[in-house]
Structure formats: structure tokens, C-alpha cells
Amino acid sequence: MSEAYDVVVVGSGYGGAISASRLARAGLKVCLLERGDERQPGDFAESPLEGMGEVQVDWPNRRMGARNALFDFHVNSDISVLVGCGLGGTSLINANVAILPDERVWLDRKWPDAIRADRETRIAEGVERAREMLRPTPFPDAHPTPTKLQAMSRSASHMGRRSSARRSRSISRTASTTSG
Ligand SMILES: Cc1cc2nc3c(=O)[nH]c(=O)nc-3n(C[C@H](O)[C@H](O)[C@H](O)COP(=O)(O)OP(=O)(O)OC[C@H]3O[C@@H](n4cnc5c(N)ncnc54)[C@H](O)[C@@H]3O)c2cc1C
């Protein structure tokens, strides 16, 4: 560690890691702080029993589990969330699916005008840059239909809705990993 940095980034998920990388490439001296551990392939739990040791839960008045446990649940009366704890953040436990937002997402007036104005230009460039770096590939047609897709279709039909879940060509996983 040095005594001084130009920038301190807290957290190494999609947000922190990319910011730290870009700032370092721009020549700034960057310190990236991460509360969790660095995990290598082979360090991950391989059974539900092993996985139980990688769970931490935070309720309003108590907590359970090691503070560096990978699966970090925050349980509250209104919103509860699961996040990842480790170098890489929630990407360590996410499904590794890369999908462009539905057109309707952009129609929401909640987006600041400045962001909507950049949609066709800087945002489109960013998407292209992410595509080049992540190299997502379509979910192979020859693979069995994912269980979660079947579950979503069943849920939709129980609600009397036609499922919009599908094996879209735009749903993709990066070629180099097998998480999810
Ligand atoms: C089960 C699940 C599946 C998902 N599947 C997908 C998917 O398929 N595709 C997709 O695009 N997105 C998916 N997501 C969403 C995606 O993972 C998140 O949107 C993304 O990881 C958020 O990035 P972030 O940098 O904002 O936060 P995070 O990735 O959560 O990173 C935050 C980081 O900060 C660290 N941190 C927190 N507090 C401190 C502190 N005080 N000091 C130091 N470090 C700290 C944490 O340990 C963590 O590393 C999924 C999410 C979940 C939970």
C-alpha cells in the first residue's frame, strides 16, 4: 500500500472494477479496496453442504456467517437482496448472461435526459466496447433448455400469461466461463 492515491475505489464488482481499470489506464494512481477474498477456479463450493459455509446473512438486528462469505444476504422488511462478496463482486455468483435492455426500458421517463440523449452515440459505443471485451456467445441451440427458463414459462402459464421467456439469440454467455 502507498500513503497516497489519486483515487480510492471501494468494491470490485462490475462498477468498481471497471472504474478502477479505466482510471488506472488513464494514468491515475488507483487503490481498489475489496472486503472479500480473491478466489481462483477450484476455490468454489462444489456441493450445497460446502456452499452453506459460504453464506452470510444480515438482518436488521442480527447477523450470521463469516464477513467474507461469498453469498451475502441482506434481509429487510421491505427489500431483501443477495450480493456477492469477493474480488469480482456479484459477478462471482451471477448467471453470466449478457443481454441488451428491452426497448421499453429506454422509454421510461425516469432516465435523465442526458443519458437518453447519449443512447445512439456514447451508450451504443459502450455496448460495442463491452461486446468486444466480453465476447458473449448465443446460448447454443443444441444445449438442453435451461431449467430456469422452463420454471419461468411454468410461472407465466400459472398466472394465465403467455411466457415471453424464450431461448433468445440475444441471451448469451461469455465463452470462457461456465458459471450460472
Ligand atoms: C443471483 C444473481 C444473478 C445475476 N445474474 C446476472 C446476469 O446473468 N447478468 C448480469 O448482467 N447481471 C446479473 N446479475 C446482476 C449483476 O451481478 C449486478 O448488477 C452487478 O454485479 C452489480 O455490480 P456492482 O459493481 O454494482 O456491485 P457488486 O458486483 O455487488 O460489487 C460490490 C463489491 O463491493 C464490495 N464491497 C461492499 N462493501 C464494501 C466495503 N465496505 N469495503 C470494501 N468492499 C466492499 C463487495 O464485496 C463487492 O465485491 C445477477 C445478480 C444476482 C444476485
The ligand as an SDF file (V2000), in Angstrom:
LIG
                    3D

 53 58  0  0  0  0  0  0  0  0999 V2000
  -28.1050  -14.3090   -8.4070 C   0  0  0  0  0  0  0  0  0  0  0  0
  -27.7700  -13.1630   -9.3470 C   0  0  0  0  0  0  0  0  0  0  0  0
  -27.6710  -13.4250  -10.7240 C   0  0  0  0  0  0  0  0  0  0  0  0
  -27.3620  -12.3760  -11.6000 C   0  0  0  0  0  0  0  0  0  0  0  0
  -27.2380  -12.6610  -12.9350 N   0  0  0  0  0  0  0  0  0  0  0  0
  -26.8160  -11.6780  -13.7830 C   0  0  0  0  0  0  0  0  0  0  0  0
  -26.5590  -11.9790  -15.1410 C   0  0  0  0  0  0  0  0  0  0  0  0
  -26.6920  -13.1040  -15.5850 O   0  0  0  0  0  0  0  0  0  0  0  0
  -26.1540  -10.9690  -15.9540 N   0  0  0  0  0  0  0  0  0  0  0  0
  -25.9580   -9.6940  -15.4820 C   0  0  0  0  0  0  0  0  0  0  0  0
  -25.5580   -8.8190  -16.2660 O   0  0  0  0  0  0  0  0  0  0  0  0
  -26.1890   -9.3800  -14.1920 N   0  0  0  0  0  0  0  0  0  0  0  0
  -26.5970  -10.3430  -13.3330 C   0  0  0  0  0  0  0  0  0  0  0  0
  -26.7960  -10.0480  -12.0190 N   0  0  0  0  0  0  0  0  0  0  0  0
  -26.6190   -8.6590  -11.5890 C   0  0  0  0  0  0  0  0  0  0  0  0
  -25.1370   -8.2670  -11.5330 C   0  0  0  0  0  0  0  0  0  0  0  0
  -24.3620   -9.2830  -10.9290 O   0  0  0  0  0  0  0  0  0  0  0  0
  -25.0480   -6.9530  -10.7360 C   0  0  0  0  0  0  0  0  0  0  0  0
  -25.8460   -5.9690  -11.3690 O   0  0  0  0  0  0  0  0  0  0  0  0
  -23.6140   -6.4410  -10.6700 C   0  0  0  0  0  0  0  0  0  0  0  0
  -22.7480   -7.4130  -10.1190 O   0  0  0  0  0  0  0  0  0  0  0  0
  -23.5890   -5.1700   -9.8140 C   0  0  0  0  0  0  0  0  0  0  0  0
  -22.2730   -4.6590   -9.8460 O   0  0  0  0  0  0  0  0  0  0  0  0
  -21.7980   -3.6310   -8.7290 P   0  0  0  0  0  0  0  0  0  0  0  0
  -20.3780   -3.3170   -9.0350 O   0  0  0  0  0  0  0  0  0  0  0  0
  -22.7620   -2.5140   -8.6570 O   0  0  0  0  0  0  0  0  0  0  0  0
  -21.9220   -4.4070   -7.3270 O   0  0  0  0  0  0  0  0  0  0  0  0
  -21.2630   -5.7780   -6.8730 P   0  0  0  0  0  0  0  0  0  0  0  0
  -20.9030   -6.6520   -8.0360 O   0  0  0  0  0  0  0  0  0  0  0  0
  -22.1670   -6.3410   -5.8340 O   0  0  0  0  0  0  0  0  0  0  0  0
  -19.8870   -5.3300   -6.2090 O   0  0  0  0  0  0  0  0  0  0  0  0
  -19.8110   -4.6910   -4.9750 C   0  0  0  0  0  0  0  0  0  0  0  0
  -18.4500   -5.0460   -4.3880 C   0  0  0  0  0  0  0  0  0  0  0  0
  -18.1920   -4.2010   -3.2730 O   0  0  0  0  0  0  0  0  0  0  0  0
  -17.6370   -4.9660   -2.2270 C   0  0  0  0  0  0  0  0  0  0  0  0
  -17.8920   -4.2090   -1.0060 N   0  0  0  0  0  0  0  0  0  0  0  0
  -19.0940   -3.8990   -0.4470 C   0  0  0  0  0  0  0  0  0  0  0  0
  -18.9180   -3.1620    0.6610 N   0  0  0  0  0  0  0  0  0  0  0  0
  -17.5660   -2.9850    0.7940 C   0  0  0  0  0  0  0  0  0  0  0  0
  -16.7590   -2.2980    1.7560 C   0  0  0  0  0  0  0  0  0  0  0  0
  -17.2950   -1.6420    2.7840 N   0  0  0  0  0  0  0  0  0  0  0  0
  -15.4160   -2.3300    1.6010 N   0  0  0  0  0  0  0  0  0  0  0  0
  -14.8380   -2.9900    0.5520 C   0  0  0  0  0  0  0  0  0  0  0  0
  -15.5600   -3.6590   -0.3910 N   0  0  0  0  0  0  0  0  0  0  0  0
  -16.9070   -3.6470   -0.2560 C   0  0  0  0  0  0  0  0  0  0  0  0
  -18.3560   -6.2910   -2.3230 C   0  0  0  0  0  0  0  0  0  0  0  0
  -17.6640   -7.3470   -1.6730 O   0  0  0  0  0  0  0  0  0  0  0  0
  -18.3790   -6.4860   -3.8470 C   0  0  0  0  0  0  0  0  0  0  0  0
  -17.1990   -7.0890   -4.3280 O   0  0  0  0  0  0  0  0  0  0  0  0
  -27.1350  -11.0590  -11.1050 C   0  0  0  0  0  0  0  0  0  0  0  0
  -27.2460  -10.8020   -9.7290 C   0  0  0  0  0  0  0  0  0  0  0  0
  -27.5350  -11.8480   -8.8530 C   0  0  0  0  0  0  0  0  0  0  0  0
  -27.6260  -11.5670   -7.3690 C   0  0  0  0  0  0  0  0  0  0  0  0
  1  2  1  0
  2  3  1  0
  2 52  2  0
  3  4  2  0
  4  5  1  0
  4 50  1  0
  5  6  2  0
  6  7  1  0
  6 13  1  0
  7  8  2  0
  7  9  1  0
  9 10  1  0
 10 11  2  0
 10 12  1  0
 12 13  2  0
 13 14  1  0
 14 15  1  0
 14 50  1  0
 15 16  1  0
 16 17  1  0
 16 18  1  0
 18 19  1  0
 18 20  1  0
 20 21  1  0
 20 22  1  0
 22 23  1  0
 23 24  1  0
 24 25  2  0
 24 26  1  0
 24 27  1  0
 27 28  1  0
 28 29  2  0
 28 30  1  0
 28 31  1  0
 31 32  1  0
 32 33  1  0
 33 34  1  0
 33 48  1  0
 34 35  1  0
 35 36  1  0
 35 46  1  0
 36 37  1  0
 36 45  1  0
 37 38  2  0
 38 39  1  0
 39 40  1  0
 39 45  2  0
 40 41  1  0
 40 42  2  0
 42 43  1  0
 43 44  2  0
 44 45  1  0
 46 47  1  0
 46 48  1  0
 48 49  1  0
 50 51  2  0
 51 52  1  0
 52 53  1  0
M  END
$$$$
